[in-house]
């Protein structure tokens, strides 16, 4: 592989960065062409001008071009330019050397979150991490494509057709993997066909919303902005100890009994839960931030990985495993803007929301080692918990008052001495 700099000077930090790749792998070489007129072959092949600045990363079979503009992004909240050269070069190398990219399908046809609008940022992140992304309408295809590494279902707003249920169950029986994100079903509609799919794993998304009472577990003074507890797994080991994640309007996941799960040959791994003092409210029209009589209090399940053993009737030893990763929130990775102070930001930038969803998808597609460093490419929004917010308010109120009081006392003492 050759990293070819065209229009760049040799004495720049970008070239120094590229040299680190050559030290890590002797099969990576560097070439530098400051004057494109010295390489007529490149000039004609890539239609370059004298002012062009590009990086051509190429193997014997393929090449990928990175322009100078692609190596930086801009944070419009801090007005700072962010260098993402390392991530772009790494992704290009992985892209060119990877034999197969994970194929991820986002289900459509049931008013799910739209991949090109409500989840456009997630789509961009996934493409940047060398995944093939596509939409899937089961009524058109008649089945889940055989190249699917993962099917993502983003909070359906209407029920499945019988044919679609059959398609999804066939996919499950072939050892398929599903990531199912679901916001609260506030309209109290029944989706019996959708539930038939979830019943394969003994799981249900409840009708209601989670509210936090613990001030250390909520943000923006809003009980529905919850900071859940995260179990340490391969996908969450860094996230769990680095600020966690922030769910917005999450619901509750209900699992079948141990006996029911055993009968379904399903094992569960609890990933995300609330605090012990959270509330589950079914009367969602009641906006009280305090507990009401119908509220259920306790620790609730928000994220779980369910593994189902599929055993062939013909051969007892011919077993497959299907996976459903259920998350009781979809809004937390959406593009919708939320107002924080004078700034509007999308929920996917809260805390480690982006890393949580990308790591989860990487784990499900067995692609977690594809990129060892995920450098930040945009805005990361930190929001103080309710308890932290109170401390800050006390600090900015009490300290100035104390200083004023001390000043008055000093002035009075000095006046008496005179």
Residue pairs with C-beta under 8 A, 6 or more apart in sequence:
1 27
1 28
1 29
1 57
1 58
1 59
1 93
1 96
1 97
2 28
2 29
2 30
2 31
2 56
2 57
2 58
3 18
3 21
3 28
3 29
3 30
3 31
3 55
3 56
3 57
3 89
4 30
4 31
4 32
4 33
4 42
4 55
4 56
4 57
4 58
5 14
5 15
5 18
5 30
5 31
5 32
5 33
5 55
6 33
6 36
6 39
6 42
6 46
6 48
6 52
6 53
6 54
6 55
6 56
7 33
7 34
7 36
7 48
7 51
7 52
7 53
7 54
8 14
8 15
8 32
8 34
8 53
8 55
9 15
9 34
10 32
10 34
14 55
14 71
14 85
15 30
15 32
17 85
17 86
17 89
18 30
18 89
19 30
21 28
21 89
21 93
22 28
22 29
22 30
28 93
33 39
33 42
35 50
36 42
36 43
36 48
36 49
36 50
36 52
37 43
37 50
42 48
42 56
46 54
46 56
46 65
48 54
53 67
53 68
54 65
54 66
54 67
54 68
55 65
55 66
55 71
55 89
56 63
56 64
56 65
57 63
57 64
57 65
57 66
57 89
57 92
57 93
57 96
58 64
58 96
59 96
59 97
62 96
63 96
64 92
64 95
64 96
66 88
66 89
66 92
70 88
71 83
71 84
71 85
71 88
72 81
72 82
72 83
72 84
72 85
73 81
73 82
73 84
73 377
73 378
74 80
74 81
74 82
75 81
75 82
75 378
75 379
76 379
77 343
77 345
77 379
77 381
78 379
82 376
82 377
82 378
84 375
84 377
86 373
86 375
87 128
87 371
87 373
87 374
87 375
87 377
90 371
90 373
91 128
91 129
91 130
91 371
94 130
94 370
94 371
95 101
95 130
98 130
98 370
101 130
101 131
101 132
102 131
102 132
102 149
102 150
102 365
102 366
102 367
103 131
103 132
103 134
103 145
103 147
103 148
103 149
103 150
104 126
104 131
104 132
104 133
104 134
104 148
104 149
104 150
104 151
104 152
104 361
104 365
105 134
105 135
105 136
105 144
105 145
105 148
105 150
105 151
105 152
106 112
106 115
106 119
106 133
106 134
106 135
106 136
106 151
106 152
106 154
107 135
107 136
107 137
107 138
107 151
107 152
107 153
107 154
107 156
108 115
108 135
108 136
108 137
109 137
109 138
109 139
109 164
110 156
110 157
110 158
110 159
110 160
110 194
111 156
111 157
111 158
112 153
112 154
112 155
112 156
112 157
113 119
113 154
113 155
113 181
113 330
113 334
115 123
115 133
115 135
116 123
117 335
118 334
118 335
118 336
119 154
119 333
119 334
119 335
120 335
121 335
121 346
121 348
122 333
122 348
122 354
122 357
123 133
125 354
125 358
125 377
126 133
126 358
126 361
127 133
128 377
129 358
129 362
129 367
129 370
129 371
129 374
130 367
130 370
130 371
131 361
131 365
131 367
136 144
136 145
136 148
136 151
138 144
138 163
138 164
138 167
138 168
139 161
139 163
139 164
142 163
142 167
143 167
143 170
143 171
144 151
144 167
144 168
144 170
144 171
144 176
148 171
148 176
149 177
149 364
149 365
149 366
150 177
150 178
150 179
150 361
150 364
150 365
151 168
151 171
151 176
151 177
151 178
151 179
152 178
152 179
152 180
152 181
152 361
153 178
153 179
153 180
153 181
153 182
154 181
154 330
155 181
155 182
155 183
155 330
156 182
156 191
156 194
158 189
158 191
159 189
159 190
159 191
159 192
159 193
159 194
160 168
160 191
160 193
160 194
160 196
160 197
161 193
162 193
164 193
165 193
165 196
165 197
168 178
168 197
169 196
169 197
169 200
171 178
172 178
172 197
172 200
172 308
172 310
172 322
172 324
173 310
173 320
173 322
174 310
174 320
174 322
175 310
175 320
175 321
175 322
176 322
176 323
177 322
177 323
177 324
177 325
177 364
177 365
178 322
178 323
178 324
178 325
179 325
179 327
179 360
179 361
179 364
180 198
180 324
180 325
180 326
180 327
181 327
181 329
181 330
181 333
182 205
182 251
182 326
182 327
182 328
182 329
182 330
183 249
183 250
183 251
183 329
183 330
183 331
184 205
184 207
184 208
184 209
184 249
184 250
184 251
184 284
185 191
185 205
185 207
185 251
186 207
186 209
186 284
188 207
195 204
198 204
198 205
198 324
198 326
200 264
200 308
200 322
200 324
201 264
201 266
201 306
201 308
201 322
201 324
201 326
202 255
202 256
202 260
202 261
202 264
202 266
202 306
203 253
203 254
203 255
203 256
203 304
203 306
203 324
203 326
204 253
204 254
205 251
205 252
205 253
205 254
205 326
205 328
206 251
206 252
206 253
206 254
206 280
207 251
207 282
208 251
208 252
208 280
208 281
208 282
208 284
209 224
209 249
209 250
209 251
209 280
209 281
209 284
210 224
210 226
210 247
210 250
210 251
210 252
210 274
210 278
210 279
210 280
210 281
210 300
210 302
210 328
211 223
211 224
211 226
211 278
211 279
211 280
211 281
211 289
211 295
212 218
212 223
212 224
212 225
212 226
212 227
212 274
212 275
212 277
212 278
212 279
213 223
213 275
213 277
213 278
213 279
213 291
213 297
214 275
214 277
214 278
215 385
215 386
215 387
215 390
216 227
216 385
216 386
216 387
216 388
217 226
217 227
217 228
217 274
217 275
217 278
217 385
218 225
218 226
218 227
218 385
218 386
219 225
219 226
219 227
219 246
219 350
219 383
219 384
219 385
219 386
220 340
220 383
221 386
221 389
223 279
223 289
224 248
224 249
224 250
225 246
225 247
225 248
225 383
226 246
226 247
226 250
226 274
226 278
227 244
227 245
227 246
227 247
227 351
227 385
228 244
228 245
228 247
228 250
228 272
228 273
228 274
228 275
228 302
228 303
229 244
229 272
229 273
229 274
229 275
230 236
230 239
230 240
230 244
230 245
230 271
230 272
230 356
231 240
231 269
231 270
231 271
231 272
231 273
232 240
232 241
233 269
233 271
233 363
234 363
234 368
235 356
235 359
235 360
235 362
235 363
235 368
236 271
236 356
236 359
238 355
239 245
239 352
239 355
239 356
239 359
242 352
243 351
243 352
243 382
244 351
244 352
245 272
245 332
245 350
245 351
245 352
245 353
245 356
246 332
246 347
246 350
246 351
246 353
246 383
247 272
247 302
247 328
247 329
247 331
247 332
248 329
248 331
248 332
248 338
248 347
248 350
249 329
249 331
250 302
250 328
250 329
250 332
251 328
251 329
252 280
252 300
252 301
252 302
252 328
253 300
253 301
253 302
253 303
253 304
253 326
253 328
254 301
255 261
255 268
255 301
255 304
256 264
256 266
261 267
261 268
264 308
265 308
265 309
265 310
265 311
266 306
266 307
266 308
266 309
267 306
267 307
268 304
268 305
268 306
268 307
269 304
269 305
269 306
269 307
270 301
270 303
270 304
271 303
271 304
271 305
271 325
272 301
272 302
272 303
272 304
272 327
273 299
273 300
273 301
273 302
273 303
274 299
274 300
274 302
275 299
276 298
276 299
277 297
278 297
278 298
278 299
278 300
279 291
279 295
279 296
279 297
280 295
280 296
280 297
280 298
280 300
281 292
281 294
281 295
282 294
283 292
283 294
286 292
291 297
301 328
302 327
302 328
302 329
303 325
303 326
303 327
303 328
304 325
304 326
305 323
305 324
305 325
305 326
306 323
306 324
306 325
306 326
307 321
307 322
307 323
308 321
308 322
308 323
308 324
309 319
309 320
309 321
310 319
310 320
310 321
310 322
311 318
311 319
312 318
312 319
312 320
323 364
325 360
325 364
327 360
331 347
332 347
332 348
332 350
332 353
333 347
333 348
333 353
333 354
333 357
334 346
334 347
334 348
335 346
335 348
336 346
336 347
337 344
337 345
337 346
338 344
338 345
338 346
338 347
340 381
340 383
345 379
345 381
347 353
348 354
348 357
349 378
349 379
349 380
349 381
350 381
350 383
351 381
351 382
351 383
354 380
355 374
358 374
359 368
361 367
362 368
362 370
384 392
